Amino acid sequence: MAEEKAMDPIHQFAIQPIFSLHPFGVDASFTNASLFMVIIVVCVAGLMLFGTRARALVPGRLQNLAEMAYEFVVSTFQMADLSDGLRFFPFVFTLFLFVLLSNVIGLIPYAFTVTSQIVVTAALAVLVIGIVIVYGFIHNGFRFLRLFVPSDVPFVLLPFIVPIEVISFLSRPISLSVRLFANMLAGHITLKVMGGFVVTLLSAGVFAIFAPLPFLMAVVLTAFELLVAVLQAYVFAILTCVYLRDALHPGH
């Protein structure tokens, strides 16, 4: 039974309670997902606290890493034409580091990939869209609804265009969450299957001579998955910036 679970590519995504908590009949158990989210938050806080503490003119490795992350998110704001929305920088910067470390830490053997859970990615996506809607109405009032009325569109086409724009807006949290979740899920399943293939060949006697081939493929896939982990964090951050830009400037 234990061997079957070890070989099962889906078992790595199972939520396992570490200790149970049921206040007022609500299941608030501390799970492996909770543990790794705490680890990720501690890593992000540690990176910024210890990386910026020295403020050296010639930065060390940790300070250099913190500055690289900072400059990367700043460049993302510039690419998304959100230079006048730097009030959102702490939010986007924290979101980017959380998603990035969730993806990267999940590549460590026996670690849990937080972003492979649709409930986590959906919560982040709903948080982003919620901020866009609330701030959009606070900053623009009902002019925020211009987001659904493209400029230079003939009046007779508006009854067709506006519903399409509304549906497109409502689909944003779905695409934002599913894209990250699906990429992490598919990548980790592929790695687990390839790793299991290596183990099977090694225990297959004469066929063990073929084990280096899937092993090399697993190494290549791990490198590719690391690239995907960074890329998906970047995509999540830049789409967040694009959506926040709509909150500031709802006109098309």
C-alpha positions as CSV (number, residue, x, y, z in Angstrom):
1,M,0.0,0.0,0.0
2,A,2.8,2.4,0.9
3,E,4.6,1.5,-2.4
4,E,1.4,2.2,-4.4
5,K,1.1,5.7,-2.8
6,A,4.8,6.4,-3.5
7,M,4.3,5.6,-7.2
8,D,0.9,7.4,-7.5
9,P,1.5,10.7,-9.2
10,I,-1.7,12.2,-7.7
11,H,-0.9,11.3,-4.1
12,Q,1.7,14.2,-3.8
13,F,-1.2,16.7,-4.0
14,A,-3.2,15.1,-1.1
15,I,-4.0,17.4,1.8
16,Q,-2.9,15.7,5.0
17,P,-3.8,17.1,8.4
18,I,-0.9,17.6,10.8
19,F,-3.1,18.2,13.8
20,S,-6.8,18.6,13.9
21,L,-8.7,21.8,15.0
22,H,-12.5,21.9,15.0
23,P,-13.5,25.2,16.7
24,F,-17.3,25.5,16.8
25,G,-17.6,22.5,14.5
26,V,-15.6,24.1,11.7
27,D,-12.7,22.1,10.3
28,A,-9.7,24.4,10.7
29,S,-7.0,21.7,10.9
30,F,-3.4,22.6,10.3
31,T,-2.4,20.7,7.2
32,N,0.7,20.1,5.1
33,A,-0.5,22.9,2.8
34,S,-0.8,25.2,5.9
35,L,2.7,24.3,6.9
36,F,4.3,25.1,3.6
37,M,2.4,28.4,3.3
38,V,3.8,29.3,6.7
39,I,7.3,28.3,5.4
40,I,6.9,30.4,2.3
41,V,5.7,33.5,4.3
42,V,8.7,33.1,6.6
43,C,11.1,32.7,3.6
44,V,9.7,35.9,2.0
45,A,9.9,37.9,5.2
46,G,13.4,36.5,5.9
47,L,14.6,37.4,2.4
48,M,13.4,41.0,2.7
49,L,14.4,41.6,6.3
50,F,17.8,40.1,6.2
51,G,18.5,41.0,2.6
52,T,17.9,44.7,3.1
53,R,19.3,45.0,6.7
54,A,22.9,45.7,5.7
55,R,22.1,48.2,2.9
56,A,25.6,47.8,1.7
57,L,26.9,49.7,-1.3
58,V,28.3,46.5,-2.6
59,P,25.5,44.0,-1.9
60,G,26.0,40.5,-0.7
61,R,24.2,37.5,-2.2
62,L,21.1,37.9,-0.1
63,Q,20.9,41.6,-0.6
64,N,21.5,41.2,-4.3
65,L,18.7,38.6,-4.5
66,A,16.3,41.0,-2.7
67,E,17.2,43.9,-5.0
68,M,16.8,41.7,-8.1
69,A,13.3,40.7,-7.0
70,Y,12.5,44.4,-6.3
71,E,13.8,45.6,-9.7
72,F,12.1,42.8,-11.5
73,V,8.7,43.8,-10.1
74,V,9.4,47.5,-10.8
75,S,10.1,46.5,-14.5
76,T,6.9,44.6,-14.5
77,F,5.0,47.7,-13.5
78,Q,6.7,49.6,-16.3
79,M,5.9,47.0,-18.9
80,A,2.2,47.0,-17.8
81,D,2.1,50.8,-18.0
82,L,1.3,51.1,-14.3
83,S,4.0,53.6,-13.3
84,D,1.3,55.8,-11.7
85,G,0.0,52.9,-9.7
86,L,3.0,52.3,-7.4
87,R,0.6,52.3,-4.4
88,F,-0.1,48.7,-5.4
89,F,3.6,47.8,-5.5
90,P,3.7,46.2,-2.0
91,F,0.7,44.0,-2.9
92,V,2.1,42.9,-6.3
93,F,5.6,42.4,-4.9
94,T,4.3,40.2,-2.0
95,L,2.0,38.3,-4.4
96,F,4.9,37.6,-6.9
97,L,7.3,36.4,-4.2
98,F,4.6,34.2,-2.6
99,V,3.7,32.5,-5.9
100,L,7.4,32.3,-7.0
101,L,8.5,30.6,-3.8
102,S,5.5,28.3,-3.7
103,N,6.3,27.1,-7.2
104,V,10.1,26.7,-6.6
105,I,9.8,25.1,-3.1
106,G,7.4,22.6,-4.6
107,L,10.2,21.3,-6.8
108,I,12.1,20.1,-3.7
109,P,11.6,16.3,-3.2
110,Y,8.9,15.6,-0.6
111,A,7.8,19.2,-0.5
112,F,4.2,20.3,-1.0
113,T,3.3,22.5,-3.9
114,V,0.9,25.1,-2.6
115,T,0.0,26.5,-6.0
116,S,-1.0,23.0,-7.2
117,Q,-4.2,23.5,-5.2
118,I,-7.0,25.2,-7.1
119,V,-8.5,26.6,-3.9
120,V,-5.2,28.5,-3.2
121,T,-4.8,29.9,-6.7
122,A,-8.5,30.8,-6.9
123,A,-8.3,32.6,-3.6
124,L,-5.4,34.7,-4.9
125,A,-7.2,35.4,-8.2
126,V,-10.4,36.4,-6.4
127,L,-8.4,38.7,-4.1
128,V,-6.9,40.4,-7.2
129,I,-10.2,40.9,-8.9
130,G,-11.9,42.0,-5.7
131,I,-9.3,44.7,-5.2
132,V,-9.7,45.8,-8.9
133,I,-13.5,46.1,-8.5
134,V,-13.4,47.8,-5.1
135,Y,-10.7,50.3,-5.9
136,G,-12.1,50.9,-9.4
137,F,-15.4,52.1,-8.0
138,I,-13.7,54.1,-5.2
139,H,-11.3,55.8,-7.6
140,N,-13.6,56.3,-10.5
141,G,-17.1,55.9,-9.2
142,F,-19.6,54.7,-11.8
143,R,-17.1,55.7,-14.5
144,F,-15.4,52.4,-13.7
145,L,-18.2,50.8,-15.8
146,R,-16.6,52.4,-18.9
147,L,-14.3,49.3,-18.7
148,F,-17.1,47.4,-20.4
149,V,-17.7,50.0,-23.1
150,P,-14.9,50.1,-25.6
151,S,-14.2,53.5,-27.1
152,D,-14.9,54.2,-30.8
153,V,-17.4,51.4,-31.0
154,P,-20.6,52.3,-32.9
155,F,-23.7,52.6,-30.7
156,V,-25.6,49.9,-32.5
157,L,-22.9,47.3,-31.6
158,L,-22.8,48.1,-27.9
159,P,-25.6,45.6,-27.0
160,F,-23.3,42.9,-28.4
161,I,-20.0,44.2,-27.2
162,V,-20.9,45.0,-23.6
163,P,-22.0,41.5,-22.7
164,I,-18.8,40.1,-24.2
165,E,-16.7,42.6,-22.2
166,V,-18.6,41.6,-19.0
167,I,-18.1,37.9,-19.6
168,S,-14.4,38.5,-20.4
169,F,-14.0,40.4,-17.1
170,L,-15.8,37.7,-15.1
171,S,-13.6,35.1,-16.7
172,R,-10.4,36.8,-15.5
173,P,-10.2,35.1,-12.0
174,I,-10.9,31.7,-13.6
175,S,-8.1,32.0,-16.2
176,L,-5.8,33.5,-13.7
177,S,-6.3,30.7,-11.2
178,V,-6.6,27.8,-13.6
179,R,-3.5,28.7,-15.6
180,L,-1.2,28.6,-12.5
181,F,-2.9,25.6,-11.0
182,A,-2.9,23.5,-14.2
183,N,0.8,24.3,-15.0
184,M,1.9,23.3,-11.5
185,L,-0.3,20.2,-11.5
186,A,0.7,18.9,-14.9
187,G,4.4,19.6,-14.4
188,H,4.6,17.8,-11.1
189,I,2.6,14.8,-12.4
190,T,5.0,14.5,-15.3
191,L,8.1,14.6,-13.0
192,K,6.5,12.0,-10.7
193,V,5.7,9.7,-13.6
194,M,9.2,10.0,-15.0
195,G,10.8,9.4,-11.6
196,G,8.6,6.3,-11.1
197,F,9.6,5.1,-14.6
198,V,13.3,5.3,-13.5
199,V,12.6,3.3,-10.3
200,T,10.7,0.7,-12.2
201,L,13.5,0.2,-14.7
202,L,16.1,0.0,-11.9
203,S,14.2,-2.8,-10.3
204,A,13.5,-4.6,-13.5
205,G,16.8,-6.6,-13.7
206,V,18.2,-6.6,-17.2
207,F,16.2,-3.5,-18.2
208,A,18.0,-1.4,-15.6
209,I,20.5,-0.5,-18.4
210,F,17.8,1.7,-19.9
211,A,17.2,3.6,-16.6
212,P,19.7,6.5,-17.4
213,L,17.4,7.5,-20.4
214,P,14.4,8.4,-18.3
215,F,16.7,9.7,-15.6
216,L,18.2,12.2,-18.0
217,M,14.7,13.1,-19.2
218,A,13.7,13.7,-15.6
219,V,16.7,16.1,-15.1
220,V,15.7,18.0,-18.2
221,L,12.1,18.2,-17.1
222,T,13.1,19.4,-13.7
223,A,15.1,22.3,-15.3
224,F,12.1,23.0,-17.6
225,E,9.7,22.9,-14.6
226,L,11.9,25.4,-12.8
227,L,11.6,27.7,-15.8
228,V,7.8,27.3,-15.8
229,A,7.7,28.0,-12.0
230,V,9.4,31.4,-12.6
231,L,7.5,32.1,-15.7
232,Q,4.1,31.4,-14.1
233,A,4.9,33.7,-11.2
234,Y,5.9,36.4,-13.7
235,V,2.6,35.9,-15.7
236,F,0.6,36.1,-12.5
237,A,2.3,39.3,-11.5
238,I,2.0,41.1,-14.9
239,L,-1.6,40.1,-15.4
240,T,-2.3,41.5,-11.9
241,C,-0.7,44.7,-13.0
242,V,-2.8,44.8,-16.2
243,Y,-6.0,44.3,-14.2
244,L,-5.0,47.0,-11.6
245,R,-4.3,49.4,-14.5
246,D,-8.0,48.9,-15.5
247,A,-9.0,50.0,-12.0
248,L,-7.0,53.2,-12.4
249,H,-7.9,53.8,-16.1
250,P,-11.1,52.0,-17.0
251,G,-11.3,53.6,-20.4
252,H,-10.2,51.6,-23.4
